[in-house]
Amino acid sequence: GFEAYAQQLATTFKDEPALLEDVLDGLFHIAKADGAIHENEAHYLSAVAGIFGFDEAAFRRIAARHVRLE
């Protein structure tokens, strides 16, 4: 699954959190390409963020650039 790829990126770029954030931003853009981020996509994005080392607050900050959080 995606976890191995996300872990590889996290390990390779552990000293470059801005790059990992850019990757996550890109994944948000892909997820919303059809006009919405669906529940499964949101879970996926959250899981990737966790693997990348982002805590919940950081994930919400990044997500807020792409979707309205309630």
PDB file as gemmi writes it, atoms N, CA and C in Angstrom:
CRYST1    1.000    1.000    1.000  90.00  90.00  90.00 P 1                      
ATOM      1  N   GLY A   1       0.804  -1.187   0.000  1.00  0.00           N  
ATOM      2  CA  GLY A   1       0.000   0.000   0.000  1.00  0.00           C  
ATOM      3  C   GLY A   1       0.852   1.256   0.000  1.00  0.00           C  
ATOM      4  N   PHE A   2       0.175   2.356   0.169  1.00  0.00           N  
ATOM      5  CA  PHE A   2       0.821   3.662   0.128  1.00  0.00           C  
ATOM      6  C   PHE A   2       1.748   3.894   1.307  1.00  0.00           C  
ATOM      7  N   GLU A   3       1.522   3.173   2.401  1.00  0.00           N  
ATOM      8  CA  GLU A   3       2.297   3.414   3.620  1.00  0.00           C  
ATOM      9  C   GLU A   3       3.794   3.260   3.394  1.00  0.00           C  
ATOM     10  N   ALA A   4       4.198   2.251   2.652  1.00  0.00           N  
ATOM     11  CA  ALA A   4       5.624   2.028   2.403  1.00  0.00           C  
ATOM     12  C   ALA A   4       6.231   3.184   1.622  1.00  0.00           C  
ATOM     13  N   TYR A   5       5.500   3.699   0.636  1.00  0.00           N  
ATOM     14  CA  TYR A   5       5.997   4.826  -0.147  1.00  0.00           C  
ATOM     15  C   TYR A   5       6.074   6.093   0.704  1.00  0.00           C  
ATOM     16  N   ALA A   6       5.045   6.313   1.516  1.00  0.00           N  
ATOM     17  CA  ALA A   6       5.045   7.487   2.386  1.00  0.00           C  
ATOM     18  C   ALA A   6       6.192   7.407   3.386  1.00  0.00           C  
ATOM     19  N   GLN A   7       6.430   6.217   3.929  1.00  0.00           N  
ATOM     20  CA  GLN A   7       7.523   6.046   4.880  1.00  0.00           C  
ATOM     21  C   GLN A   7       8.876   6.285   4.211  1.00  0.00           C  
ATOM     22  N   GLN A   8       9.014   5.833   2.995  1.00  0.00           N  
ATOM     23  CA  GLN A   8      10.264   6.049   2.260  1.00  0.00           C  
ATOM     24  C   GLN A   8      10.508   7.548   2.058  1.00  0.00           C  
ATOM     25  N   LEU A   9       9.479   8.282   1.669  1.00  0.00           N  
ATOM     26  CA  LEU A   9       9.609   9.731   1.522  1.00  0.00           C  
ATOM     27  C   LEU A   9       9.934  10.385   2.863  1.00  0.00           C  
ATOM     28  N   ALA A  10       9.239   9.959   3.915  1.00  0.00           N  
ATOM     29  CA  ALA A  10       9.463  10.529   5.244  1.00  0.00           C  
ATOM     30  C   ALA A  10      10.898  10.312   5.702  1.00  0.00           C  
ATOM     31  N   THR A  11      11.427   9.143   5.438  1.00  0.00           N  
ATOM     32  CA  THR A  11      12.799   8.831   5.829  1.00  0.00           C  
ATOM     33  C   THR A  11      13.796   9.617   4.986  1.00  0.00           C  
ATOM     34  N   THR A  12      13.580   9.626   3.705  1.00  0.00           N  
ATOM     35  CA  THR A  12      14.500  10.304   2.782  1.00  0.00           C  
ATOM     36  C   THR A  12      14.559  11.805   3.042  1.00  0.00           C  
ATOM     37  N   PHE A  13      13.419  12.401   3.365  1.00  0.00           N  
ATOM     38  CA  PHE A  13      13.344  13.853   3.509  1.00  0.00           C  
ATOM     39  C   PHE A  13      13.035  14.282   4.945  1.00  0.00           C  
ATOM     40  N   LYS A  14      13.496  13.494   5.928  1.00  0.00           N  
ATOM     41  CA  LYS A  14      13.187  13.785   7.333  1.00  0.00           C  
ATOM     42  C   LYS A  14      13.700  15.150   7.773  1.00  0.00           C  
ATOM     43  N   ASP A  15      14.743  15.645   7.148  1.00  0.00           N  
ATOM     44  CA  ASP A  15      15.302  16.951   7.497  1.00  0.00           C  
ATOM     45  C   ASP A  15      14.752  18.077   6.631  1.00  0.00           C  
ATOM     46  N   GLU A  16      13.735  17.766   5.833  1.00  0.00           N  
ATOM     47  CA  GLU A  16      13.131  18.758   4.943  1.00  0.00           C  
ATOM     48  C   GLU A  16      11.610  18.756   5.086  1.00  0.00           C  
ATOM     49  N   PRO A  17      11.108  19.176   6.252  1.00  0.00           N  
ATOM     50  CA  PRO A  17       9.652  19.140   6.462  1.00  0.00           C  
ATOM     51  C   PRO A  17       8.879  20.005   5.471  1.00  0.00           C  
ATOM     52  N   ALA A  18       9.481  21.077   4.980  1.00  0.00           N  
ATOM     53  CA  ALA A  18       8.784  21.914   3.998  1.00  0.00           C  
ATOM     54  C   ALA A  18       8.529  21.142   2.711  1.00  0.00           C  
ATOM     55  N   LEU A  19       9.460  20.289   2.323  1.00  0.00           N  
ATOM     56  CA  LEU A  19       9.266  19.477   1.125  1.00  0.00           C  
ATOM     57  C   LEU A  19       8.155  18.455   1.350  1.00  0.00           C  
ATOM     58  N   LEU A  20       8.130  17.841   2.534  1.00  0.00           N  
ATOM     59  CA  LEU A  20       7.061  16.886   2.843  1.00  0.00           C  
ATOM     60  C   LEU A  20       5.711  17.589   2.866  1.00  0.00           C  
ATOM     61  N   GLU A  21       5.689  18.815   3.347  1.00  0.00           N  
ATOM     62  CA  GLU A  21       4.446  19.589   3.334  1.00  0.00           C  
ATOM     63  C   GLU A  21       4.015  19.874   1.898  1.00  0.00           C  
ATOM     64  N   ASP A  22       4.969  20.172   1.024  1.00  0.00           N  
ATOM     65  CA  ASP A  22       4.653  20.383  -0.391  1.00  0.00           C  
ATOM     66  C   ASP A  22       4.062  19.120  -1.022  1.00  0.00           C  
ATOM     67  N   VAL A  23       4.614  17.967  -0.674  1.00  0.00           N  
ATOM     68  CA  VAL A  23       4.078  16.696  -1.183  1.00  0.00           C  
ATOM     69  C   VAL A  23       2.634  16.527  -0.713  1.00  0.00           C  
ATOM     70  N   LEU A  24       2.394  16.795   0.564  1.00  0.00           N  
ATOM     71  CA  LEU A  24       1.034  16.670   1.101  1.00  0.00           C  
ATOM     72  C   LEU A  24       0.093  17.660   0.413  1.00  0.00           C  
ATOM     73  N   ASP A  25       0.563  18.877   0.181  1.00  0.00           N  
ATOM     74  CA  ASP A  25      -0.250  19.841  -0.573  1.00  0.00           C  
ATOM     75  C   ASP A  25      -0.610  19.283  -1.949  1.00  0.00           C  
ATOM     76  N   GLY A  26       0.360  18.678  -2.614  1.00  0.00           N  
ATOM     77  CA  GLY A  26       0.105  18.077  -3.920  1.00  0.00           C  
ATOM     78  C   GLY A  26      -0.941  16.984  -3.852  1.00  0.00           C  
ATOM     79  N   LEU A  27      -0.878  16.179  -2.807  1.00  0.00           N  
ATOM     80  CA  LEU A  27      -1.871  15.114  -2.638  1.00  0.00           C  
ATOM     81  C   LEU A  27      -3.263  15.696  -2.393  1.00  0.00           C  
ATOM     82  N   PHE A  28      -3.334  16.817  -1.671  1.00  0.00           N  
ATOM     83  CA  PHE A  28      -4.631  17.492  -1.501  1.00  0.00           C  
ATOM     84  C   PHE A  28      -5.167  17.953  -2.846  1.00  0.00           C  
ATOM     85  N   HIS A  29      -4.309  18.516  -3.679  1.00  0.00           N  
ATOM     86  CA  HIS A  29      -4.752  18.974  -5.004  1.00  0.00           C  
ATOM     87  C   HIS A  29      -5.289  17.815  -5.839  1.00  0.00           C  
ATOM     88  N   ILE A  30      -4.619  16.686  -5.780  1.00  0.00           N  
ATOM     89  CA  ILE A  30      -5.085  15.504  -6.513  1.00  0.00           C  
ATOM     90  C   ILE A  30      -6.425  15.044  -5.964  1.00  0.00           C  
ATOM     91  N   ALA A  31      -6.541  14.998  -4.631  1.00  0.00           N  
ATOM     92  CA  ALA A  31      -7.779  14.524  -4.004  1.00  0.00           C  
ATOM     93  C   ALA A  31      -8.973  15.404  -4.362  1.00  0.00           C  
ATOM     94  N   LYS A  32      -8.745  16.697  -4.488  1.00  0.00           N  
ATOM     95  CA  LYS A  32      -9.881  17.585  -4.775  1.00  0.00           C  
ATOM     96  C   LYS A  32     -10.071  17.859  -6.264  1.00  0.00           C  
ATOM     97  N   ALA A  33      -9.364  17.139  -7.103  1.00  0.00           N  
ATOM     98  CA  ALA A  33      -9.455  17.355  -8.550  1.00  0.00           C  
ATOM     99  C   ALA A  33     -10.867  17.134  -9.081  1.00  0.00           C  
ATOM    100  N   ASP A  34     -11.629  16.279  -8.417  1.00  0.00           N  
ATOM    101  CA  ASP A  34     -13.002  16.037  -8.868  1.00  0.00           C  
ATOM    102  C   ASP A  34     -13.997  16.970  -8.192  1.00  0.00           C  
ATOM    103  N   GLY A  35     -13.489  17.962  -7.473  1.00  0.00           N  
ATOM    104  CA  GLY A  35     -14.368  18.960  -6.875  1.00  0.00           C  
ATOM    105  C   GLY A  35     -14.640  18.774  -5.401  1.00  0.00           C  
ATOM    106  N   ALA A  36     -14.205  17.659  -4.820  1.00  0.00           N  
ATOM    107  CA  ALA A  36     -14.450  17.404  -3.402  1.00  0.00           C  
ATOM    108  C   ALA A  36     -13.400  16.435  -2.873  1.00  0.00           C  
ATOM    109  N   ILE A  37     -13.178  16.519  -1.581  1.00  0.00           N  
ATOM    110  CA  ILE A  37     -12.333  15.521  -0.925  1.00  0.00           C  
ATOM    111  C   ILE A  37     -13.276  14.590  -0.177  1.00  0.00           C  
ATOM    112  N   HIS A  38     -13.294  13.351  -0.586  1.00  0.00           N  
ATOM    113  CA  HIS A  38     -14.202  12.370  -0.020  1.00  0.00           C  
ATOM    114  C   HIS A  38     -13.623  11.786   1.263  1.00  0.00           C  
ATOM    115  N   GLU A  39     -14.456  11.147   2.046  1.00  0.00           N  
ATOM    116  CA  GLU A  39     -14.059  10.642   3.361  1.00  0.00           C  
ATOM    117  C   GLU A  39     -12.835   9.732   3.297  1.00  0.00           C  
ATOM    118  N   ASN A  40     -12.817   8.808   2.353  1.00  0.00           N  
ATOM    119  CA  ASN A  40     -11.666   7.907   2.234  1.00  0.00           C  
ATOM    120  C   ASN A  40     -10.399   8.673   1.879  1.00  0.00           C  
ATOM    121  N   GLU A  41     -10.533   9.694   1.052  1.00  0.00           N  
ATOM    122  CA  GLU A  41      -9.378  10.519   0.699  1.00  0.00           C  
ATOM    123  C   GLU A  41      -8.880  11.295   1.917  1.00  0.00           C  
ATOM    124  N   ALA A  42      -9.798  11.798   2.721  1.00  0.00           N  
ATOM    125  CA  ALA A  42      -9.414  12.530   3.931  1.00  0.00           C  
ATOM    126  C   ALA A  42      -8.661  11.621   4.894  1.00  0.00           C  
ATOM    127  N   HIS A  43      -9.110  10.381   5.035  1.00  0.00           N  
ATOM    128  CA  HIS A  43      -8.411   9.420   5.904  1.00  0.00           C  
ATOM    129  C   HIS A  43      -7.011   9.128   5.358  1.00  0.00           C  
ATOM    130  N   TYR A  44      -6.916   8.973   4.057  1.00  0.00           N  
ATOM    131  CA  TYR A  44      -5.630   8.732   3.407  1.00  0.00           C  
ATOM    132  C   TYR A  44      -4.679   9.901   3.653  1.00  0.00           C  
ATOM    133  N   LEU A  45      -5.161  11.117   3.436  1.00  0.00           N  
ATOM    134  CA  LEU A  45      -4.327  12.302   3.631  1.00  0.00           C  
ATOM    135  C   LEU A  45      -3.868  12.431   5.077  1.00  0.00           C  
ATOM    136  N   SER A  46      -4.756  12.146   5.997  1.00  0.00           N  
ATOM    137  CA  SER A  46      -4.400  12.189   7.408  1.00  0.00           C  
ATOM    138  C   SER A  46      -3.347  11.141   7.744  1.00  0.00           C  
ATOM    139  N   ALA A  47      -3.497   9.951   7.181  1.00  0.00           N  
ATOM    140  CA  ALA A  47      -2.520   8.882   7.422  1.00  0.00           C  
ATOM    141  C   ALA A  47      -1.154   9.252   6.867  1.00  0.00           C  
ATOM    142  N   VAL A  48      -1.121   9.803   5.659  1.00  0.00           N  
ATOM    143  CA  VAL A  48       0.149  10.228   5.066  1.00  0.00           C  
ATOM    144  C   VAL A  48       0.782  11.312   5.936  1.00  0.00           C  
ATOM    145  N   ALA A  49      -0.019  12.273   6.382  1.00  0.00           N  
ATOM    146  CA  ALA A  49       0.504  13.343   7.237  1.00  0.00           C  
ATOM    147  C   ALA A  49       1.142  12.756   8.498  1.00  0.00           C  
ATOM    148  N   GLY A  50       0.499  11.766   9.090  1.00  0.00           N  
ATOM    149  CA  GLY A  50       1.050  11.125  10.277  1.00  0.00           C  
ATOM    150  C   GLY A  50       2.370  10.436   9.992  1.00  0.00           C  
ATOM    151  N   ILE A  51       2.444   9.739   8.887  1.00  0.00           N  
ATOM    152  CA  ILE A  51       3.685   9.065   8.499  1.00  0.00           C  
ATOM    153  C   ILE A  51       4.791  10.096   8.258  1.00  0.00           C  
ATOM    154  N   PHE A  52       4.421  11.237   7.702  1.00  0.00           N  
ATOM    155  CA  PHE A  52       5.386  12.305   7.446  1.00  0.00           C  
ATOM    156  C   PHE A  52       5.829  13.000   8.736  1.00  0.00           C  
ATOM    157  N   GLY A  53       5.147  12.702   9.839  1.00  0.00           N  
ATOM    158  CA  GLY A  53       5.527  13.283  11.126  1.00  0.00           C  
ATOM    159  C   GLY A  53       4.764  14.526  11.515  1.00  0.00           C  
ATOM    160  N   PHE A  54       3.698  14.847  10.790  1.00  0.00           N  
ATOM    161  CA  PHE A  54       2.886  16.004  11.128  1.00  0.00           C  
ATOM    162  C   PHE A  54       1.869  15.617  12.194  1.00  0.00           C  
ATOM    163  N   ASP A  55       1.758  16.417  13.238  1.00  0.00           N  
ATOM    164  CA  ASP A  55       0.752  16.152  14.261  1.00  0.00           C  
ATOM    165  C   ASP A  55      -0.606  16.658  13.758  1.00  0.00           C  
ATOM    166  N   GLU A  56      -1.634  16.462  14.574  1.00  0.00           N  
ATOM    167  CA  GLU A  56      -2.999  16.826  14.170  1.00  0.00           C  
ATOM    168  C   GLU A  56      -3.117  18.318  13.873  1.00  0.00           C  
ATOM    169  N   ALA A  57      -2.484  19.154  14.692  1.00  0.00           N  
ATOM    170  CA  ALA A  57      -2.551  20.602  14.479  1.00  0.00           C  
ATOM    171  C   ALA A  57      -1.913  20.986  13.146  1.00  0.00           C  
ATOM    172  N   ALA A  58      -0.784  20.403  12.836  1.00  0.00           N  
ATOM    173  CA  ALA A  58      -0.118  20.700  11.558  1.00  0.00           C  
ATOM    174  C   ALA A  58      -0.972  20.215  10.394  1.00  0.00           C  
ATOM    175  N   PHE A  59      -1.563  19.024  10.537  1.00  0.00           N  
ATOM    176  CA  PHE A  59      -2.424  18.509   9.471  1.00  0.00           C  
ATOM    177  C   PHE A  59      -3.607  19.441   9.239  1.00  0.00           C  
ATOM    178  N   ARG A  60      -4.224  19.901  10.311  1.00  0.00           N  
ATOM    179  CA  ARG A  60      -5.373  20.796  10.172  1.00  0.00           C  
ATOM    180  C   ARG A  60      -4.963  22.118   9.525  1.00  0.00           C  
ATOM    181  N   ARG A  61      -3.772  22.615   9.856  1.00  0.00           N  
ATOM    182  CA  ARG A  61      -3.269  23.849   9.251  1.00  0.00           C  
ATOM    183  C   ARG A  61      -3.088  23.673   7.745  1.00  0.00           C  
ATOM    184  N   ILE A  62      -2.499  22.544   7.363  1.00  0.00           N  
ATOM    185  CA  ILE A  62      -2.284  22.265   5.934  1.00  0.00           C  
ATOM    186  C   ILE A  62      -3.623  22.055   5.227  1.00  0.00           C  
ATOM    187  N   ALA A  63      -4.490  21.269   5.851  1.00  0.00           N  
ATOM    188  CA  ALA A  63      -5.807  20.986   5.250  1.00  0.00           C  
ATOM    189  C   ALA A  63      -6.632  22.241   5.066  1.00  0.00           C  
ATOM    190  N   ALA A  64      -6.484  23.201   5.974  1.00  0.00           N  
ATOM    191  CA  ALA A  64      -7.276  24.433   5.901  1.00  0.00           C  
ATOM    192  C   ALA A  64      -6.988  25.232   4.639  1.00  0.00           C  
ATOM    193  N   ARG A  65      -5.844  24.996   4.028  1.00  0.00           N  
ATOM    194  CA  ARG A  65      -5.550  25.684   2.763  1.00  0.00           C  
ATOM    195  C   ARG A  65      -6.353  25.091   1.603  1.00  0.00           C  
ATOM    196  N   HIS A  66      -6.929  23.937   1.818  1.00  0.00           N  
ATOM    197  CA  HIS A  66      -7.586  23.204   0.726  1.00  0.00           C  
ATOM    198  C   HIS A  66      -9.076  22.986   0.936  1.00  0.00           C  
ATOM    199  N   VAL A  67      -9.474  22.859   2.189  1.00  0.00           N  
ATOM    200  CA  VAL A  67     -10.889  22.585   2.497  1.00  0.00           C  
ATOM    201  C   VAL A  67     -11.298  23.398   3.707  1.00  0.00           C  
ATOM    202  N   ARG A  68     -12.589  23.597   3.829  1.00  0.00           N  
ATOM    203  CA  ARG A  68     -13.113  24.273   5.012  1.00  0.00           C  
ATOM    204  C   ARG A  68     -13.259  23.213   6.103  1.00  0.00           C  
ATOM    205  N   LEU A  69     -12.619  23.459   7.214  1.00  0.00           N  
ATOM    206  CA  LEU A  69     -12.686  22.523   8.331  1.00  0.00           C  
ATOM    207  C   LEU A  69     -13.791  22.958   9.287  1.00  0.00           C  
ATOM    208  N   GLU A  70     -14.495  21.974   9.802  1.00  0.00           N  
ATOM    209  CA  GLU A  70     -15.595  22.282  10.728  1.00  0.00           C  
ATOM    210  C   GLU A  70     -15.241  21.848  12.114  1.00  0.00           C  
TER     211      GLU A  70                                                      
END                                                                             
